[in-house]
């Protein structure tokens, strides 16, 4: 395996491949002086500075992260053809290009595909549309190169070439922002990063305490793990893979779940949101409450009440019909009626009052026109947080990560208020399109978080690229609302651990989570290098469960076996079957239409499959697996079978 990158994701990915999948890894990184470093701000509040002093030693100990995760490390400014050749791309099984720049990754991918058409490529690209085109281009190039190499004649036609290429020479385009966004959004929503995005549905792993005697626990979609912690030993939540029988038990069978009395469980269920939504409105058309200010609405209501009172008084004085009295009052109001020279005193007084109200009405109508015009002119610009908003998510930073998280939150109809210092930030266009309120300003300045209504917010997501800015915002928000749920993005692991422990100790009743994007994204990139589509990863104490979409064909552990027979406790478990719309979920699907490719149109996932369903070669399933189990089921078998 060859990994090329210029930030923490490259080191994390190399360590994942080396430590979990036991692969030989060559790591290509820029020289030390040219590596991407996280920006540092020079100004912070006293509380932030004090906490930074406490964790300074931890940061210094961390150094450059997981640099020891590779068997061989090369330093190169750019992944040129000579550098890739020196890294052994011509003999490699897979290559990961995880530079922060999309153009660098694309250029290197084109070069690598020319050097080795059968190379499995994993690219880190932020641009989704460009990523789809690049993936199709590189896959087509690999298929043509393999077909040409196989020659023509029997066994050398297009079908044979495509078959020889299947399983190797594939291209996978991933984004660390897309991979981490569901976990970050779910953490702000339900307080956990144990999340997986499957078929557009967010699923979460929920930790449940041992049921009381006589109670029956809800199993959810399935039981994923038995926790090491019990009701008598809550400190056991630090169990790891080396904890033996006292550690967490992943993917237990039914007998193990039934026998595990007194132990907590992790079950899979769908994420739902029941909080208040943002006010609904048609696209591009502001709501009535936004069209006119509150003061103007009260002024208009007062003038309308005066008109009604004058019409009623005229009806009483003259005895006219209500409609005629209202008509005459409006004529007097707009000064287009005849003067009441020959009428009684009461009628004359009412006409004077109507004329006076008409004078007051002119500036109010002018103000209404100007406000409405200004509102329509700014309908496509940034919105301000609406009055009375509460229970929302405050999102700091509209960079790559923040933009993806914002999109996911709005897909779930969760109210969001964004805070961004740069008016030209990447996610400003997305915020305008989604009509999400945005507060422009430096979050470290007084009044910015207050403008985002942090005192009535449900949670705070600090996702800027500066660790100290995220920390400072969280500390200030906690001073405003001590029990606010906070999720902050921190680049360094040791720094994140120290911050998390300190905030948890200072605010034991508030939920605090610190997340690293590279930590959330690395398992998915590693799984893609092993040749599988990883849908997500869920941490269970100090272990990890992976969710993968797998073609059954070619895997004897799955093909021809029932769902019950294919299940291996502690290794992997089939969770769902992808079927075409209209096909039977529990039995056979229509011929030729049971399973499509990932994300294919007209397909859906069927959960809670019966244990008697027989998996066929054309089926595509979603399974949960441990990292070592997935490597055994898919990755290691493919390597040994190919003679690598």
Secondary structure, DSSP 8 states (H G I E B T S, - for coil): -EEEESSHHHHHHHHHHHHTS----EEEE--GGGS------S---HHHHHHHHHHHHHHHHHTTSSGGG-SEEEE-SS--HHHHHHTTGGG-SEEEEE-S-HHHHHHHHHHHHHH-TT-EEEEE-S-HHHHHHHHHHHHHHHHHHHHHHH-SSTT-SHHHHHHHHTTSS-EEEE-HHHHHHHHHHHHHHHS---EEEETTEEEEEEEE----TT------SEEEEEEEEETTBGGGGG--TTSGGGS-EES--HHHHHH-TTEEEEEEEE----S-------TT---HHHHS-HHHHHHHHHHHHHHHHHHHHHHHHH---HHHHHHHHHHHHTT-S---SSS-HHHHHHHHHHHHHHHHHHHHHHHHHHHHHHHHHTTTS-B---TT--S-EEEE--SHHHHHHHHHHHHTT--EEEEES-TT-TTHHHHHHTT-EEEES-TTSTTHHHHTTGGG-SEEEE--S-HHHHHHHHHHHHHH-TT-EEEEE-S-HHHHHHHHHHHHHH-TTS-EEEE-HHHHHHHHHHHHHTT-EEEEEEEETTEEEEEEEEE-TT-TTTTTSBHHHH-BTTTEEEEEEEEETTS-SSS---TT-S---TT-TTEEEEES--TT-B--TT-EEEEEEEHHHHIIIIIHHHHHHTT-
